Amino acid sequence: MEGEPTLRLRIFDLNCWAIRYLSKRRQERVRLIGDKLRQEGFDLVLLQEVWSEQDYSDLKVKLAGCYPFSHYFRSGVIGSGLCVFSRFPILDTLLYQYSLNGYPYMLQHGDWFCGKSVGLPGSRAGVGVAVTAPLLSWSLQLHAEYCRDKDAYLPHRLVQAWELAQFIRHTSKAADVVLLGGDLNMHPEDVGIRLLRGWTGLRDAFAEATRFEGCKNGCTLVPDNCFTDKSEMLPFPLGIRIDYILYKAISSFTVKCEELKTTTGPAPGMAIPFSDHEAVMATLHIQRQGQPAGATLGTADLALADVVTEARAEVGVGLRAAQRQRYSWGRMAVLALLLLLLQAAAALGTLAGLGAEQPFPKLSFCLLAFLSLAILVVATGLHMFHTMEVKMLHGTEDQMWMALRALQERP
């Protein structure tokens, strides 16, 4: 309504690429990020890939004057890398770790070890008592793509997008305004993004912004960045947009994106950028309206049903691949067990004097037994992992089927 007080909310989102011992010039870049945040004075800061808790502690000390409230989300073996800094009090927090997150044997990617998650800090943003809104904001990161042509992680990323959408729906009922920022590792037209936005009703700040300033098409991974892999960016000469700020109002508020910016390379006065990703900065206007808008499920129409159908088909492809992997590793475990039993029988026969002499040299026999045992342990572990993967994919497929049926039966 015209004349109603307005809350102006400035948000900063960045994938910091701060991996200890691996990320180039990490400490210098973390200091630059801290300087930027202290100078700008945003209301809410959402950071990903802050893998070192020492980096978080340094930022917390540096930013204590302008961001008195902060939280670091711990998850997985090496941590979620998610943290938030806020000018408003953080009333409570919640961390949800996705049920599927890549493969433990893909050591060169490492997503499984960090326990990709979504972190929820609940706060109350307001100006006096005129505009005060319970605010839910999520900082998150989904599984990386690595290869777009042969994306082995697409089913896992779709499961994560679906779980994220369900998580938002079930945790946002008491909020007035919902914000989501992070590295979704998906292009704007990908089925995962369309599923997330359609099922939750979230709006894309880039698409809704009145003014935009930054990289062309809002790209956040660009070839000009000195830290990006140029070979991976060859199919995308302008770059790709995989970092987002999404939002929606639930009750008696409206939210509009006044301005969206991205960084465009090196930090001001420096020779290096903040990260291999460009930062996203949004200015939102939150205003109370006369009548409550009510919670919305999303665009529950034939278009959303098509998106759910497409996502379910991709999950089904992943399910069949996981079932094949489970069968292969289960068969390998059985063969290794049979070989161990055969060796045990031969050893017992030799000890009992049933054989004239040991059929193999002792050293070779021990090495073969050790190899069989190692194969049995590894194959059993991977069989169990893929069994859990099959259950998670099958469960998500069932959930999507129920959601699709509900959409199709809606008047």
Sequence and secondary structure as in RCSB ss.txt:
>XXXX:A:sequence
MEGEPTLRLRIFDLNCWAIRYLSKRRQERVRLIGDKLRQEGFDLVLLQEVWSEQDYSDLKVKLAGCYPFSHYFRS
GVIGSGLCVFSRFPILDTLLYQYSLNGYPYMLQHGDWFCGKSVGLPGSRAGVGVAVTAPLLSWSLQLHAEYCRDK
DAYLPHRLVQAWELAQFIRHTSKAADVVLLGGDLNMHPEDVGIRLLRGWTGLRDAFAEATRFEGCKNGCTLVPDN
CFTDKSEMLPFPLGIRIDYILYKAISSFTVKCEELKTTTGPAPGMAIPFSDHEAVMATLHIQRQGQPAGATLGTA
DLALADVVTEARAEVGVGLRAAQRQRYSWGRMAVLALLLLLLQAAAALGTLAGLGAEQPFPKLSFCLLAFLSLAI
LVVATGLHMFHTMEVKMLHGTEDQMWMALRALQERP
>XXXX:A:secstr
 TT  EEEEEEEEEEEEE TTTSTTHHHHHHHHHHHHHHH  SEEEEEEE  HHHHHHHHHHTTTT  EEEEE  
TTT   EEEEESS EEEEEEEE S    TT TTT HHHHT EEEEEEEEEEETTTEEEEEEEEEEE    S STT
 TTHHHHHHHHHHHHHHHHHH TT SEEEEEEE  S TTSHHHHHHHHHH  EEHHHH SEEESSGGG SB TTS
TTS TTTTTT TT B  EEEEEEE SSEEEEEEEEEE  SS TTSSS SSSS  EEEEEEEEE SS         
SHHHHHHHHHHHHHHHHHHHHHHHHHHHHHHHHHHHHHHHHHHHHHHHHHHTT SSS SS HHHHHHHHHHHHHH
HHHHHHHHHHHHHHHHHHHHHHHHHHHHHHHHHH  
